[in-house]
Amino acid sequence: MTSSILRGRDYRTLQPIELEIEHSCIIKIRSLRDVEEDVILAPGLVDLQVNGFQGVDFNHFPFSELDVLHATRALWQQGVTSYLPTVITAMPEAIDQAMQRLASACEHYADVARAVPGFHLEGPFLSLEDGPRGAHPREAICAPDIALFDRWQRAAQRRIRMLTLSPEWPQSGALIRHCVAQQVRVAIGHTAATSEQIHTAVEAGATLSTHLGNGAHLQLPRHPNYIWQQLAEDALTATLIADGDHLPPEVLKVFLRAKGEQALLVSDVTSFAGQPPGIYHTAIGGRVQLSASGRLSMADAPQLLAGSARGLLDGVNVLLRHKLATLAQAIEMASLRPARQLDLPQQQGLACGAPADVLLLAPLADGSVTLRGCVKQGARVWSHDAAT
């Protein structure tokens, strides 16, 4: 029997507490009079959109099972205890390979299996139009196809848990219903769909918007447009990239007010996180530019972003620095709410019986937080003190 104790301040109340952990779960929570260190205890972050990390690209071969393990452990150092590796638009054989390799990593490495509850397929059933298509290669975009999706689901050993598509295709409704029957979450994204097409997709079972406000035309009609329509659909939960580049603080503020509890954070992080500034060539998307400030864009069209080079905790801190959310709200937008979308046990947060996926955070003077330690299923997988 393995047991341990964590002491700090509850992220919801900032009151001192003690977590007793046994067999990878929280078994008791006790109130304390005080704690020695000014540490905040919070649930581990859950990222529904991770394209790669620290040089590992889930969309570019060759990547190995060991690379997936490296990315997983690197994400733990950023406070992300669970995540969906995200495979984006490519030719069918390339998606086959990526899904097979990710599934194999889950089979070979226990650390990957316990951190990866499934995969996110973002495309290739997206808009053909410039702007909404984003960095997805036009030549690989295709109409929704149930047989093709099933082929990739077999390659993934049935681990695809989330699909992003554009409902502007007439075949969208059938694929949405097919996925929902398999308990695959369907998100609307990279779309130029009409309001009617979006509403029809929601009626078919779509429940999410992928990085709402991005993957869009640079200019839109005042109304109606596909952003307003997704904000107005009560059944859609909005995933938002709050890295400071994808959405201005004022837009985030409005989106958060419109969606309330149905807003959550994703990173859309890529392999360029942690890399030096410069021009890079990617197999999918072509040439991209990483600025000194960390902004990642298409090199030949810098007004178009090409994913993010900042992690999920950066998004939490953008909300905190701009006072767009309380600490509890910002943390839960990046932990409990995404976990709830996949019906993961981590949605319980800091509660008895929940998995002991816990972050140790330290408050900073500007209202943000920094990571001091990461616990995955009761095991300390990263510590700031050990790393310095």
C-alpha positions as CSV (number, residue, x, y, z in Angstrom):
1,M,0.0,0.0,0.0
2,T,1.4,3.4,-1.0
3,S,0.2,6.5,0.8
4,S,1.2,10.2,0.9
5,I,0.1,13.5,2.2
6,L,-0.1,16.9,0.4
7,R,-0.6,20.1,2.3
8,G,-1.4,23.5,0.9
9,R,-4.3,25.9,0.2
10,D,-7.4,24.8,-1.5
11,Y,-7.5,26.7,-4.9
12,R,-11.3,27.4,-4.4
13,T,-11.1,29.0,-0.9
14,L,-7.3,29.4,-0.2
15,Q,-8.0,27.8,3.1
16,P,-5.3,25.4,4.4
17,I,-6.1,21.7,3.7
18,E,-4.4,18.3,3.8
19,L,-5.0,15.6,1.1
20,E,-4.4,12.0,2.1
21,I,-3.6,9.9,-1.0
22,E,-3.7,6.1,-1.2
23,H,-3.6,3.8,-4.2
24,S,-3.5,6.8,-6.6
25,C,-6.7,8.4,-5.2
26,I,-7.6,11.1,-2.7
27,I,-9.1,9.3,0.3
28,K,-9.4,12.1,2.8
29,I,-9.4,15.9,2.9
30,R,-8.8,17.6,6.2
31,S,-8.9,21.3,7.1
32,L,-5.8,22.7,8.7
33,R,-5.1,25.7,10.9
34,D,-2.2,26.7,8.7
35,V,0.4,25.5,6.3
36,E,4.2,26.1,6.3
37,E,4.5,27.0,2.6
38,D,2.3,29.3,0.6
39,V,1.4,26.5,-1.9
40,I,-1.9,26.2,-3.7
41,L,-3.3,22.8,-4.4
42,A,-5.3,22.5,-7.6
43,P,-6.5,19.7,-9.9
44,G,-4.3,18.7,-12.8
45,L,-4.9,20.3,-16.1
46,V,-6.7,18.4,-18.9
47,D,-6.0,19.6,-22.5
48,L,-8.3,18.5,-25.3
49,Q,-6.0,19.8,-28.1
50,V,-2.3,19.0,-28.1
51,N,-0.7,18.8,-31.5
52,G,2.8,18.1,-30.1
53,F,5.2,19.4,-27.6
54,Q,8.9,20.3,-27.1
55,G,10.0,19.1,-30.5
56,V,7.6,16.2,-30.8
57,D,5.0,16.6,-33.6
58,F,2.1,14.1,-33.6
59,N,1.5,15.0,-37.3
60,H,5.0,14.6,-38.7
61,F,6.8,11.3,-39.3
62,P,8.9,9.8,-38.1
63,F,7.7,10.2,-34.5
64,S,8.1,7.2,-32.2
65,E,6.4,5.7,-29.2
66,L,9.3,7.1,-27.2
67,D,8.6,10.6,-28.5
68,V,5.0,10.3,-27.3
69,L,6.4,9.4,-23.8
70,H,8.8,12.3,-23.9
71,A,5.9,14.7,-24.8
72,T,3.7,13.3,-22.1
73,R,6.4,13.8,-19.4
74,A,7.2,17.3,-20.7
75,L,3.5,18.2,-20.4
76,W,3.6,17.0,-16.8
77,Q,6.2,19.7,-16.2
78,Q,3.6,22.2,-17.5
79,G,0.9,20.9,-15.2
80,V,-1.0,19.0,-17.9
81,T,-1.8,15.6,-16.3
82,S,-4.2,14.4,-19.0
83,Y,-4.4,15.3,-22.7
84,L,-5.8,14.3,-26.1
85,P,-3.0,14.0,-28.7
86,T,-4.5,15.8,-31.7
87,V,-4.0,14.6,-35.3
88,I,-5.0,17.2,-37.9
89,T,-5.8,17.2,-41.6
90,A,-3.6,15.0,-43.7
91,M,-3.9,12.4,-46.4
92,P,-5.6,9.2,-45.2
93,E,-2.4,7.1,-45.0
94,A,-0.7,9.7,-42.9
95,I,-3.6,9.8,-40.4
96,D,-3.5,6.0,-40.3
97,Q,0.1,6.1,-39.4
98,A,-0.3,8.8,-36.7
99,M,-3.2,7.0,-35.1
100,Q,-1.4,3.6,-35.1
101,R,1.7,5.2,-33.6
102,L,-0.2,6.9,-30.8
103,A,-2.2,3.8,-30.0
104,S,1.1,1.8,-29.9
105,A,2.6,4.3,-27.5
106,C,-0.4,3.8,-25.2
107,E,0.2,0.1,-25.3
108,H,3.9,0.3,-24.7
109,Y,4.2,2.9,-22.0
110,A,2.1,3.0,-18.8
111,D,2.8,6.7,-18.4
112,V,1.3,7.5,-21.7
113,A,-1.7,5.2,-21.1
114,R,-2.6,6.9,-17.8
115,A,-2.2,10.4,-19.2
116,V,-4.0,9.9,-22.6
117,P,-7.7,9.0,-22.4
118,G,-8.0,9.2,-26.1
119,F,-7.2,11.1,-29.3
120,H,-8.7,14.2,-31.0
121,L,-9.1,14.1,-34.8
122,E,-9.2,17.7,-36.1
123,G,-10.1,17.3,-39.7
124,P,-10.0,16.5,-42.6
125,F,-13.7,17.2,-42.8
126,L,-13.2,21.0,-42.6
127,S,-13.9,24.1,-44.7
128,L,-12.1,24.5,-48.0
129,E,-12.1,28.3,-47.7
130,D,-9.1,30.3,-46.9
131,G,-9.3,31.6,-43.3
132,P,-11.6,29.0,-41.8
133,R,-9.2,26.3,-43.1
134,G,-6.4,27.9,-41.1
135,A,-3.1,26.0,-41.5
136,H,-4.8,22.7,-42.6
137,P,-3.6,21.7,-46.1
138,R,-6.4,22.3,-48.7
139,E,-5.4,19.3,-50.8
140,A,-6.2,16.9,-47.9
141,I,-9.6,18.4,-47.0
142,C,-12.5,16.1,-47.9
143,A,-16.2,15.6,-47.3
144,P,-17.3,13.7,-44.2
145,D,-17.1,10.0,-44.8
146,I,-18.2,7.4,-42.3
147,A,-16.1,4.6,-43.8
148,L,-13.0,6.8,-43.6
149,F,-13.7,7.8,-40.0
150,D,-14.2,4.1,-39.1
151,R,-10.9,3.2,-40.8
152,W,-9.1,5.7,-38.6
153,Q,-10.9,4.6,-35.5
154,R,-9.7,1.0,-36.1
155,A,-6.1,2.3,-36.6
156,A,-6.5,4.2,-33.3
157,Q,-7.7,1.0,-31.6
158,R,-11.0,2.8,-30.9
159,R,-9.3,5.6,-29.0
160,I,-10.6,8.6,-31.0
161,R,-12.7,10.4,-28.4
162,M,-13.2,13.8,-30.2
163,L,-13.7,14.8,-33.8
164,T,-13.7,18.4,-35.2
165,L,-15.5,18.9,-38.4
166,S,-17.3,21.7,-40.4
167,P,-21.0,21.2,-40.8
168,E,-21.1,23.0,-44.2
169,W,-20.9,19.6,-45.9
170,P,-24.2,17.8,-46.7
171,Q,-22.7,14.6,-45.3
172,S,-22.0,16.1,-41.9
173,G,-25.2,15.2,-40.1
174,A,-24.8,11.5,-40.8
175,L,-21.2,11.4,-39.6
176,I,-22.1,13.4,-36.4
177,R,-24.9,10.9,-35.6
178,H,-22.5,8.0,-36.3
179,C,-19.9,9.4,-34.0
180,V,-22.3,10.3,-31.2
181,A,-23.5,6.6,-31.2
182,Q,-19.9,5.6,-30.5
183,Q,-19.6,8.1,-27.7
184,V,-17.2,10.3,-29.7
185,R,-17.6,14.0,-29.0
186,V,-18.2,16.1,-32.1
187,A,-17.0,19.7,-32.3
188,I,-17.7,22.4,-34.9
189,G,-14.5,24.1,-36.1
190,H,-12.7,25.5,-39.1
191,T,-16.0,26.2,-40.6
192,A,-17.7,28.7,-42.9
193,A,-21.1,27.1,-42.2
194,T,-24.4,29.0,-42.2
195,S,-26.4,29.5,-39.1
196,E,-28.9,26.8,-40.3
197,Q,-26.1,24.3,-40.9
198,I,-24.7,24.9,-37.4
199,H,-28.1,24.5,-35.9
200,T,-28.6,21.3,-37.8
201,A,-25.3,20.0,-36.6
202,V,-26.3,20.7,-33.0
203,E,-29.6,18.8,-33.5
204,A,-27.5,15.9,-34.9
205,G,-25.4,15.8,-31.7
206,A,-22.5,18.2,-32.0
207,T,-21.7,19.6,-28.5
208,L,-18.5,21.6,-28.8
209,S,-16.9,24.5,-30.7
210,T,-13.2,24.0,-31.4
211,H,-11.1,27.1,-30.6
212,L,-14.1,29.4,-31.1
213,G,-13.1,32.7,-32.8
214,N,-10.1,31.2,-34.5
215,G,-10.0,29.3,-37.8
216,A,-12.2,32.0,-39.3
217,H,-12.2,34.6,-42.0
218,L,-10.3,37.8,-41.2
219,Q,-13.6,39.7,-41.9
220,L,-17.2,38.6,-41.3
221,P,-20.7,40.0,-41.8
222,R,-21.9,41.8,-38.7
223,H,-24.7,39.3,-38.4
224,P,-25.5,36.5,-38.9
225,N,-22.2,34.7,-38.9
226,Y,-20.8,31.4,-37.6
227,I,-19.3,32.9,-34.5
228,W,-22.5,34.5,-33.2
229,Q,-24.4,31.3,-34.1
230,Q,-22.1,29.1,-32.0
231,L,-22.2,31.5,-29.1
232,A,-26.0,31.4,-29.3
233,E,-26.3,27.6,-29.4
234,D,-27.0,26.6,-25.7
235,A,-25.9,23.0,-26.4
236,L,-22.4,24.0,-27.6
237,T,-19.5,24.3,-25.1
238,A,-16.9,26.7,-26.4
239,T,-13.2,25.7,-26.2
240,L,-11.0,28.8,-26.2
241,I,-7.3,29.4,-26.8
242,A,-6.3,32.0,-24.2
243,D,-2.6,32.2,-25.0
244,G,-2.7,36.0,-25.5
245,D,-2.4,35.7,-29.3
246,H,-5.4,33.8,-30.5
247,L,-8.1,36.0,-28.9
248,P,-7.8,39.6,-27.5
249,P,-8.8,39.9,-23.8
250,E,-11.9,41.9,-24.8
251,V,-13.1,39.0,-27.0
252,L,-12.3,36.5,-24.3
253,K,-14.3,38.5,-21.8
254,V,-17.4,38.6,-24.1
255,F,-17.1,34.9,-25.0
256,L,-16.8,34.0,-21.3
257,R,-19.9,36.1,-20.4
258,A,-21.9,34.5,-23.2
259,K,-21.0,30.9,-22.4
260,G,-20.5,31.0,-18.7
261,E,-20.0,27.4,-17.4
262,Q,-19.9,26.2,-21.0
263,A,-16.5,27.7,-21.7
264,L,-13.3,25.9,-21.3
265,L,-9.6,26.3,-22.3
266,V,-7.5,24.4,-24.7
267,S,-3.9,25.1,-25.7
268,D,-3.7,24.0,-29.4
269,V,0.0,23.7,-28.5
270,T,2.4,22.4,-31.1
271,S,5.9,20.9,-31.2
272,F,7.3,24.5,-31.3
273,A,6.6,25.1,-27.6
274,G,10.0,25.5,-25.9
275,Q,11.8,26.0,-29.2
276,P,13.9,29.1,-30.1
277,P,12.4,31.8,-32.3
278,G,12.8,31.4,-36.1
279,I,11.3,30.1,-39.3
280,Y,10.4,26.4,-39.3
281,H,9.2,24.1,-42.0
282,T,6.3,21.8,-41.1
283,A,5.0,18.8,-43.1
284,I,1.5,20.1,-42.5
285,G,1.1,23.8,-43.0
286,G,4.4,24.6,-44.7
287,R,6.6,27.4,-43.3
288,V,5.7,28.9,-39.9
289,Q,7.3,31.6,-37.9
290,L,7.9,31.6,-34.1
291,S,8.4,35.1,-32.8
292,A,10.5,36.0,-29.8
293,S,7.3,36.7,-27.9
294,G,6.1,33.1,-28.6
295,R,3.5,33.9,-31.3
296,L,3.3,31.1,-33.9
297,S,2.0,32.1,-37.4
298,M,2.2,31.2,-41.1
299,A,5.5,32.6,-42.4
300,D,4.0,33.8,-45.7
301,A,0.7,35.0,-44.1
302,P,1.7,36.3,-40.6
303,Q,-1.9,37.4,-39.9
304,L,-2.8,33.7,-39.8
305,L,-1.9,31.8,-36.7
306,A,-0.5,28.2,-37.0
307,G,-1.4,26.8,-33.6
308,S,0.2,27.9,-30.3
309,A,3.6,27.6,-28.7
310,R,2.3,28.2,-25.2
311,G,0.8,25.6,-22.8
312,L,-2.5,25.4,-21.0
313,L,-1.2,27.0,-17.8
314,D,-0.3,30.0,-19.8
315,G,-3.9,30.3,-20.8
316,V,-5.0,30.1,-17.1
317,N,-2.5,32.9,-16.3
318,V,-3.8,35.2,-19.2
319,L,-7.3,35.0,-17.6
320,L,-5.8,35.8,-14.2
321,R,-3.6,38.6,-15.3
322,H,-6.5,40.3,-17.1
323,K,-8.9,39.6,-14.3
324,L,-11.2,37.7,-16.6
325,A,-11.8,34.9,-14.1
326,T,-11.2,34.0,-10.5
327,L,-8.5,31.5,-9.7
328,A,-11.1,28.8,-9.2
329,Q,-12.8,29.6,-12.4
330,A,-9.6,29.8,-14.4
331,I,-8.3,26.5,-13.0
332,E,-11.6,24.7,-13.6
333,M,-11.8,25.9,-17.2
334,A,-8.6,24.0,-17.8
335,S,-9.2,20.9,-15.6
336,L,-12.7,20.0,-14.4
337,R,-14.6,21.3,-17.4
338,P,-12.6,19.6,-20.1
339,A,-12.6,16.4,-18.0
340,R,-16.4,16.6,-17.9
341,Q,-16.6,16.6,-21.7
342,L,-14.9,13.2,-21.8
343,D,-16.7,11.9,-18.6
344,L,-13.3,11.4,-17.0
345,P,-13.0,10.7,-13.2
346,Q,-10.8,13.8,-13.0
347,Q,-13.9,15.9,-13.3
348,Q,-14.4,15.4,-9.6
349,G,-11.4,17.6,-8.9
350,L,-10.1,17.7,-5.4
351,A,-12.6,15.3,-3.8
352,C,-12.5,12.0,-2.0
353,G,-12.4,9.1,-4.4
354,A,-11.0,11.3,-7.2
355,P,-7.7,10.4,-9.0
356,A,-4.9,12.2,-7.2
357,D,-3.9,14.4,-10.2
358,V,-2.8,17.4,-8.2
359,L,-0.8,20.6,-9.0
360,L,1.3,22.5,-6.5
361,L,1.1,26.2,-7.5
362,A,2.7,29.3,-6.1
363,P,1.0,32.7,-6.4
364,L,2.9,35.5,-8.2
365,A,2.6,39.3,-7.6
366,D,0.7,39.9,-10.8
367,G,-2.1,37.6,-9.8
368,S,-0.9,34.6,-11.9
369,V,0.5,31.3,-10.6
370,T,3.6,29.3,-11.3
371,L,4.0,25.5,-11.1
372,R,6.0,24.1,-8.2
373,G,5.1,20.4,-8.5
374,C,2.9,17.9,-10.4
375,V,1.4,14.8,-9.0
376,K,-0.1,12.1,-11.3
377,Q,-2.3,9.4,-9.7
378,G,-0.6,10.0,-6.4
379,A,3.0,9.9,-7.7
380,R,5.2,13.1,-7.8
381,V,6.1,13.2,-11.5
382,W,7.8,16.6,-11.4
383,S,9.1,19.0,-8.9
384,H,10.5,22.5,-9.4
385,D,13.0,21.9,-6.6
386,A,14.3,18.7,-8.2
387,A,14.6,20.4,-11.6
388,T,16.6,23.4,-10.3
